[in-house]
Amino acid sequence: MRRSRSDMGIVEDFCESKGYGLVAELGLEWLVGSWEHWAMAVSTGQIGTVRAEHINMLDGRQILHEIMDAMPEEVSESLRVRICAADAIFLESTIPLANSRA
């Protein structure tokens, strides 16, 4: 259920203004949890070959970066620790491709 504009916090307002409606609706905790879940799925090979899903999750990580950059005081230390841990899992499980175009 979508929250009313008056019930939204600063992060949700930011996401709404950027067009990140799902994040505005479900919140930062949901976005962090989604990134953690995806990083773990990648590390255990439990992902499919659906490229769009992978791109969506990387977009989610980019949104996390934007939030942390724009309003660092709104992201708690415990969320930062979780994000960094998921980043480490993801990076250990992937191989960067230079100049890749797929």
N, C-alpha and C positions, 0 to 999 in steps of 0.2 A: 504494500500500500504506500503510495507516494505521500510524503509529508508535506504539510503546507509550508509556504515560503517563510512564515514567521517561526516555524519550528526548526529551521535549518541553522546550522552553525556556520562559522566562518569558512571552514574547509568546504562544506557543502555549497555555500554561496559561490565560492571561487569556482568549484567544479561546474555548477550551473551556468555561470557566466562564460565558461570556456566551451560549453556544449557537451560536457561529460555527464549527461543526465543520469545514467545508471549509477555512477559513483556518487552523484549528489543525492540520489534516492537511497542507496544502500549504505553509503558511508565509507570512511577511511578504513575502519576495522575490516570491513568486507574486502576492500581492495587489497589490503596487506595479506589477509587470509587466502585470497585467490592467488596472489603471487607465491606465497609459501606452498600452496597445494601444487601449483604448476611446476615450481622448481623441484619439488620432490618427485613429481610424475616424470619429469625429464630425467632426473638422476636414476630412477629405477626402470626406465624404459617403458613406462606405462602410458606413453602418448601415442596417438595415432599419427597418421601421415597427413592430417588435414592442415595444410599450410595456413589457412585463414585463422584457425584457432591459435596457432603459434604466434602469428602476427598480432592478434587481439591481445594476447598475454603480454607481449613486448610493449604494445601500446599502453597497457595497464601499468607496466613498470615505468614507462615514460611519464605517465600521469603522476605516479608517486614522486618521481624526480621533480616535476614541476611544483607539486605541493610543497615538498621539502625546501625547494629553492625559494619559492614565493613567500612562504610563511613558516619558517623553521620552528617558531615558537609553538605552533599548533600541533606539531608531531612529537609525541612523548618519547622519552628515551627508550621505553620498553618497545614501542613500535619501531624505532630506529634499529634497535638490536635485532628484532625479528626480520626487518627488511635486509639488513646486512647479512644475516645468516642465510636467508633465502638466496640472496645474490651470490654468496660464496658457493652454495650448493649448485646453483644454476651454472656458474662459470666453470666449476670443476667438471661439470657434466657435458659441456659443449665445446665445440672447436670453432673458433672464429675463422671466417673465410675472408681473405682480403679481396676487395673489389668484386664481391660476388653479386651477380644479377641472376635472380631466379624467376 
